Amino acid sequence: MAGPARWQARHGGRPGAMAGSAAGTRRLQRERGSRYRHPVNAPHSEPELFTWEFATDPYPAYAWLREHAPVHRTTLPSGVEAWLVTRYADAKQALADARLSKNPVHHSEDAHGKSKTGIPGERSANLMTHLLNIDPPDHTRLRRLVSKAFTPRRVAEFAPRVQELTDHLIDQFAQTGSADLIHEFAFPLPIYAICDLLGVPREDQDDFRDWAGMMIRHGGGPRGGVARSVKKMRGYLAELIHRKREALPDNPGPGEDLISGLIRASDHGEHLTENEAAAMCFVLLFAGFETTINLIGNGTYALLRNPQQRARLQQSIERGEQDLLDTGIEELLRYDGPVELATWRYATEPLEMGGQRIASGDPVLVVLAAADRDPARFDEPDTLDLSRRDNQHLGYGHGIHYCIGAPLARLEGRTALATLLRRLPDLRLAADPADLRWRGGLIMRGLRNLPVEFTAT
């Protein structure tokens, strides 16, 4: 089974219907003025969402939504009805709006209990209390604890290990002349990095790679395989937390791992329960590895598809410069970022957004990918410009739920792309772009594979 048929078999459901008006379109164009340019490839009529073609290139459909239905109620493939927010201004407001809760208890339906929202398997594995599912004051308390692992100083100290992992993975395929950059490079790099940061022993890290692989392979489709992997992770983390607590020294050593730090905080009055500690470690694994996989995969693919930009970056790296690499990572996050939609939010009271009335209990999904291509905010938004300066993208969110692991992800992305371009200077795509497949799912955006060729070294 391939193409649209396989997509429908894995996802089910139907795309939501959309509505717009000519008057609304003209009013929008007047409001936005001359900066608004309708994308050449945007559909002239209502586009279908959640089809195979949509997954391959959602940006024309998002352009239509921004113009005709910027806050749009739709039926997701799971059957859950939700609002999609697509304009930059509305998206930024929604991400920081305290009336939009992260806690699924505010959902008007029992969709979360039926595993139709949230992370697959988290409820059955008793992993609900984590940063993606809670509001202040609990969110503030837990974020304060875990933020110590992602300070600029701690991330900088971790840079040599990320470089070591990057070189080791490239060494394994550099002599072959070809590779699948997703499975052989982008996937294992963040898995091993986050395991090191958490303090998972090296001998156990391949198990985490297997569990994470199950999540990647089945994400967005049948959720049974994902749920089983989540339960295995949960059992291992509970055991690891127990072992580390038993062996914890009286005083922290230099570079103490994150799990030990969470245990130490819990034992010194921060009131971190074992379930909270396990859920925290789980969500850092779950959110930390897939976003970085997609940053590396999508970023490499975008560079291969934009040879002039790739050549500029390659020349800059060869000269030992850092500036274009730094702005380039931000542009890749904006242009085709790893997170397509922000995680679930639920209205705690009736509110108005984008001219629509959102009822209490309604789910709201902020479409980061659409907001970051909004011509009302970004000049030439469909053009990749690695030197773009005015680039306050929403790729890692905004507000109190801004991605806590963003500094580590940026480090891994910069290291991975710079090392690839330096060590494999003639890297080229080894497949027709039309033959590449994107992983199904609602939140993340990433390639299933990325076959490349290069001169063997």
N, C-alpha and C positions, 0 to 999 in steps of 0.2 A: 504494500500500500504506500503510495507516495503523494506528494503535492496536497492539493486542497482536501482530497478524500481522507488522507491520514490526519490532517489538521482537525477536520470535523469529528473523526473517530476519537481523537484524543481529548478534544475540548467539549464537543457537544454544544447545545444551546444555539442561540441565534443572535445575530447582531441587533443592537437596538436601533429603532427608527429615529431619524433626526428631522428637525424642521427648522426652516429659516424663512425670511421674507426679503423681498427686494427692497422694501423701505428700510428694513433693519440694516441691510448691507450698505445702502447709500448713506445712512446715518453714521455707520461705523467708519466708512471711508472719509466722511467729513471730519469726524472726531480725530482720526489718526493722521489726516492730512497727507502731504506728499511722501512721507516716510513709508506709507503702506504700499507694498508691491505684491500683487497677487501672484503666487508662484506659478510658473509656466505649466508645471505638471499637476497642479491641484485640480481635482475633479470639478466639473461644472454642475453636477447634481449630487444628491446625497450619497456619500461613500459608505461602503460596508465596513464595519469594524470587526476585528477578530477573525478575519479570514486568513488563509495562507498568504495571499498577496499582501495583505495589510501587515502581517508580521515581518515580511521581507523589507517593506518600505512604508512605515506608517506616516511619514511626514506630509505627503499630499493630503491625506485624510485629516490630519491634525490642522493643516492650513485651512481646510474647509470649515472645520469646527470653530477655529478661532474667529473666522469671519461671520459665520452664520449662526452658530450655537455655542458660544464660548463657555457657558455653564449648562451642561446638557445631561439630562436624565436618560440612562440607557440600561438595557438588560445585559448583564455580563454572561459569558459562556456558562458559568456555574448556575445561572438562574437568578442570582442576586441583582436587585436593582440598585443603582448607585448614580451619583452625580459625577461627571467628568469636568474638571476645571482646566481650561487650556490656555488662557491669556496670561502673560507674565504678571501683570499688576494684580489680577485676581488670585493667581497662584501664590504669589509672595504674601498676599494678605491672608489667604487660607492657611498657609503653613505656620503662621504666627498667631492665628485666631484662637483664643482660649475657649471659645464656644465650640470648637471642633476637638472633641476628645479622642485620645488614642485608645481608651479603654473600651473593649467590645461590649461591656455590660450596657452601654448606652445605645447599642443597636436595637432598632425597633423589632427585629425578627431574631429567631434563634439560628441564624445562618452560621454564626461562629461555632456554636455547639455541634453543628453538622459538618464542620470542617470546610465550609464554603468560603470562609474569610480567614485571614491570618496565615500563619506558617503551618503547613501540614504537620499533623501529629503532635503539635505543642500541647494541646489540651489533654490528650490521653497520656502524654508523658509527664504531665504535671510541670510544664515549663512555661506557664503563662505570665509569670511575674518578671518581665524584663522591660528594657527601655522602650521597645516598640509598642508596648501594650499598656503603659501606665502614664498618669498625669502627675503634676506636682500635688503634694509635697514628696510622695514616694519617688517620683522620677528625679527630683532634685537630689535626694539623698543617694540614690543608686548611681546617678551620673557623677556625682562628686567622688564617689569611691573609685569608679573605674577610670575616670579621666586622668588619674595619676599615671596610668600606663601609656597615655598618648600625649604627654607634654612634648614640646619641641625638643627639649634636651633628651628625653627618653627615646624618642624616634631617631634623633641624630646618633645616639649611642648604638642603635640597632642597625644603622646603615651598613656597616661592614658585613654583618650577617646576611643582609638582603643581597649585597653584591656577591658574596660567596655562593649563596643559593643560585643566583642568576647565572653565574659562570659555570657552576656545576651542571645545571640543566642544559645549557647550550653545549657544553663539552660532550654530552651524551648523544647529540645528533649532528654536531658540526661537521663530522667526517663523512656523513652520508649524502650530503647534497640536497636533502629534502626532509621535510618534517610536517607534522600537523601541529601548528603552533598553539592550538587550544589544549590538546591532550598532553603534549610533550613539554609545554613551557608555561603557558598562561594559567593552566589549572593547578599544577603541583606547586608553583612558586608561592602563591598566597596561602595555600594549605600548610606548607611546612613553616612559613613565616609566622602565621598566627598560632600554630602549635608551639613554636619556640617561645613566643611572647607569653602564652598562657602557662607554659611549664609542662606540657605534655612530653613525657620521655621519648627520646628518639626512637626507641624500639617499638613504641606504640603508634607512631605517627602514620604508618602505612594503613593502619585500621581506620584512622580518621579520613585518609585519602579515599578509601573504599566507601565509607559511609557518605562522604561528600559527593563522590561520583554517582552514587545512587540518587542523591537529591538532584544533581544536575541532569541526569538522564531522564528522570521522571518528573521534574518540575513542570507544573502546569498541566500534566496529564493525569493518569490514574494515580491516586495519592497513597495507595497502600504501600508501595515500595519506599516512598519517602517516610511515611509514618514508622515503618519498621526500622529504618536507619536512625530516625530521631530517637526512638526508644533505646536503641543500642548506644547511641551517644549519651543519652540521659543516664543509663546504667553505669557506663564507664566514668562519666564525670562525677557521679555521686561517690563511686569507689575511689577515684583519684583525689577528690576533696578530703575524703576521710583519711587516706594514706598521708597526704600532705599535712593535715592537721596533727596527726600523731607524731610526725617527724619534724615539725616546725621548730626552728631554733628560737631562742629567746629574743635575739636581736636580728633585724633584717640585714642581709648581706648586700653587696653592690649588685645592682641589676636584678633584684629579686623578681621572680616571675609573678604574673598577674594573679593566678589562683592563690598563691601564698599571700599576696598582698590583701586579697579579699578576705581570706581566712583571718589574717592578723587584724584587719579592721573590725571584723565581726566579733572577734574575741576581746576587743578593747572598746566595746560600748556602742558600735555603730548599728547594732541590731540587724545584721544581715543574716537571714535564715539560710539553711542549707539549700532549700528550694530556690531562693533568690540567687544564691551563688551559682547553682547549677544552671539556672535559666540565663543568668548573665553570661556565663562562659559559652553556653549554647548559642545565644544570639550573636555574640562576637564571632564565633566560628561561622555561623550561617550567613550573617550579613557581611562579614569581613572577607570571606574567600570569594563569593560570587561577584561582588562588586568589582574586585580587583581583576578577576578573570576577564570580566567584560571590558574593563578599562584597557587592559593590555590587548585583548582580542579586537575590540572595536577600534581602538586607537591605531593598531598596526594596520588593520584593513583600510581605515581612512587614509593613512599615509601612502599605502600601496595604490590607492585609487586616485591620489592627488600627487603625482610624481614631482611637480615643481615645488610644492610645499615640503615634500619628503627630502628633496635635494637640498633645500635651504637648511633644513634641520641637520641633515647629515654633515654639511660643510661646517655648520656652527659647532657641532660636537667635535669634529676633527680639529678645529682650532682651539678646543678646550674651553669654549664659552658656555655659560649656563643660562643666560637670559632668555634665549629663544626656546630652550627646553622647558623653562618654567612657564612662560606664557603659552607654549604649545600644549602642555598638559591641560591647562585650563581650557584652551580652545577645544581640545578633543573631548573633554568632559561636557562642554556645551554642545558641540556639533553632533555627536552621537554617543551620549553618555551611557554608563552602565545601568542606571536605574531609570526606567521609562516612566513609571508612575510611583509617586510617594506611597508609603504604606498607609493602611486604612485609617480613616478618621470618621467620627460619628458626631452629628449635630446634637448638642445637649439642650438646645432650645430652638424655636423657629428663628430663622435668619434669612437675610436677602443677600444674594451675591450674583453679580453679572446680570441683574434684572430678573432673577429667578427667586422664588420663595422655596427655601429648603426647610422641610419639616423636621421637628425634633425626632431623633433616632435615625434619620437618613444617613447612609454611608456617603462619604465624599472622597473622591480620588483625585489628587492633584497630578496632572499630566506634566511632569517635568520636561519630557522630551518636546512637548508642544510649546511650553512656556519659553524654553531656551532657543526656539526658532521664531519667536514673535518679532515681526518687523517693527512693531511699535517700540521695542526695547533695543534691538540689535540691528545695526546696519548690515545689509546683505547677509541675512541670517543663514541662508542655505549655502554660503560660501565658506570653505575652510580657510581660515587666516591665522596661522600660528603666531603671528606677531600682534594679534588683537589685544588692545590694552583695556578698553572699556568693556569688561567681561565679568560682570557680577552675575554669573550663571547660577542656576538652582540645582546643579547636578548632584550635590550632596545635601540638598534641602536648605532650610532656613529656620531661624528661631531656635527655641529651646531643644527641638528634636534634630538639629543639625547633626549630621553623621559624626559620631565621636571618633571613629577610626579614619576620618579623612586624611589626617597627616601621614599615617602609615600607608594608606592606599596611594597617596601622591608619591611618596618615597618609592614604593614598589613600582609604580607606573613609570616614573622618571628613570629609575635604574634599569628596568626591563627594556624600555624602548631605546635608551641611549646605548646599552650594551649590544642589543640586536643590530642596530644600525652601524655600530663601530666594528663588530666582529663579523657580520655578514653583510658587507656593503652592497652586494648586488642582489639582495633579497627581493624575490618577485612572487607574485601570486601564481599558483600552479593549478588553478581551476577557473572556469568561467564563472563570473560573479552570479550569473543567473542560476547556477547549480548549487550555490551555497545555501545552507538552511539555518534559520534562526531558531533558537530554542523557544518552545511554547511557554506560556505563563503570562501572568498579568503585570507583575511588578518589574522584573528585570528584563534587560534587553542584551542579548549576547549570541554570538555565533555558536553553532554546534561544533564546527570544525573550521580550520583555516589552513588548507594545504599550501605550502610554499616550497620554492626551490632556490638554490643558491650555489655558489662555487664551494665545493667541499674544502675544508681547511684541516 
